[in-house]
Amino acid sequence: MNQSIDETELGNSSIPEYILNMRNTTAVLFPVLYTFVLLIGVTGNVLVIYVIISNKHMRTCPNMLFLNLAVSDLLFLVFCVPLQAAFFVTKYQLKIGTHACKMLKYTTFVSTAVGAYSLAAICAFRCRAIVSPIQASRFLTTRHSMMTSLIIWLVMLAVNTPLAIYYRENGQCTTADDISDQSLALLLTVMLGADFLLPVLFVIGATAVIVRHFQAHSILSEHPSVTANGYNRKVIVVVIAVAAIFVVCWGPFNFLVLFATLGGKADRKVMPFVSLVTTFLAYSNSCLNPIIYNFASNEFRKSFRKTVKGAWCLRGLSNRKDGRMSRVTDRTGRDNGTTMQDFSSSRMSRRASERTTLSAEFAEKPCVP
């Protein structure tokens, strides 16, 4: 159903010439585009995860939920994007089997929903802080955000179970031809309602409450107990930006799914192109969030640069220290008339002890970028 309108039409034995031309073009163009999405998305989301985990001051309540969003995006990129690229490489003839088809659809919508509800959870925590700002330190904790992330995953895994039931390899990865109206309605409720509309509407409503509170209580809105736990106005700006991009990317795709399911009629030459564009737009969403963090969050940008800089500096110090140790050991061996084998064990122990002081040396002699 949601596998694009053109996929059903392209399985026909009599294929129009414009479809054949589109096959040849997309077999080259779209694998390249999806490869860029995969590389940029995996690199960006891995860095987001690394920066948050490796910096203690970044492990705040909202950032742990952003971490959950990055994990869901990474799962989507690693599992779903390569299969979508392979679909174009094989010119719409990819056969992955019923079990892989079920897993593909299930993973696609579970990971997407987890990301959407992570944004909703950030807004929910912030609204809770508006109600009781003095008690914010009690519930705006890393532990609560991690528990919330776990609950989101468990609920979304359960809610999206119908996708793993009703999807199958049927010429294309789609629903069965004899699916009942009740089952089709259930799928639409899950895919469009639970996975998309519900979290988007919640984010919109919660954001409106937060913005209104900022306007009405400009002084009280930045209570120390709230900002100390990672919640400030910039966090809400990041949430709004990520949510807006999510709607822009996944909105057309979900609208097209609803349009096709309800039997909407459109130009047969236009719809395959529209389907390709909307699908690519939806799949590219997972590579855009790290870019948004970098531009919209000054805190994340500084932490990212500091982490990368520190990693390179420590690597350079380690290489220089190993080089000095090697030269000293070689010289000592030659002076005493012994072989390098005699010094191998002591050299390894010296390396271990010297590496424990690298962090202190880095602090005393900071690396210049």
Secondary structure, DSSP 8 states (H G I E B T S, - for coil): --S-HHHHHTTSSS--HHHHHHHHHHHHHHHHHHHHHHHHHHHHHHHHHHHHHH-GGG--HHHHHHHHHHHHHHHHHHHHHHHHHHHHHTTT-----HHHHHHHHHHHHHHHHHHHHHHHHHHHHHHHHHH-STTHHHHSSHHHHHHHHHHHHHHHHHHTHHHHHHEEESSSEEE-TT--HHHHHHHHIIIIIIIIIHHHHHHHHHHHHHHHHHHH-TTGGG-HHHHTTT-SHHHHHHHHHHHHHHHHHHHHHHHHHHHHHTT----TTTHHHHHHHHHHHHHTHHHHHHHHHHHH-HHHHHHHHHHHHHHHHHHHHHHHHHHHHHHHHHHHHHHHT--HHHHHHHHHHHHHHHHTTHHHHHHHS----
